[in-house]
Amino acid sequence: MNDTKKVCDLCGLAIETPGFTLNTKEGDKGFCCEGCKGIYQLLNEDQILPEPEQD
């Protein structure tokens, strides 16, 4: 059984709520909250890939 928890790519806290993710040049990044996701976007805007358009 795999019991490893994912941690926030900004602050290192455990990710309790899924859905705060970004697609970057380095791969998918996961965050513990909207705040960490927003800060990461501001600091790394040149690394963020656009989200695919949905029809």
KAQUIHU-V366380 format. One record per residue. RES is the residue in one letter. D_LAST is the distance of its C-alpha to the last C-alpha in whole Angstrom. Layout:
res:RES d_last:D_LAST
res:RES d_last:D_LAST
This chain:
res:M d_last:38
res:N d_last:36
res:D d_last:36
res:T d_last:35
res:K d_last:33
res:K d_last:31
res:V d_last:32
res:C d_last:30
res:D d_last:30
res:L d_last:31
res:C d_last:34
res:G d_last:35
res:L d_last:35
res:A d_last:33
res:I d_last:30
res:E d_last:30
res:T d_last:27
res:P d_last:23
res:G d_last:20
res:F d_last:22
res:T d_last:21
res:L d_last:20
res:N d_last:19
res:T d_last:22
res:K d_last:24
res:E d_last:26
res:G d_last:24
res:D d_last:22
res:K d_last:24
res:G d_last:25
res:F d_last:26
res:C d_last:29
res:C d_last:27
res:E d_last:25
res:G d_last:28
res:C d_last:29
res:K d_last:25
res:G d_last:26
res:I d_last:29
res:Y d_last:28
res:Q d_last:25
res:L d_last:28
res:L d_last:30
res:N d_last:28
res:E d_last:25
res:D d_last:26
res:Q d_last:25
res:I d_last:21
res:L d_last:19
res:P d_last:15
res:E d_last:13
res:P d_last:10
res:E d_last:7
res:Q d_last:4
res:D d_last:0
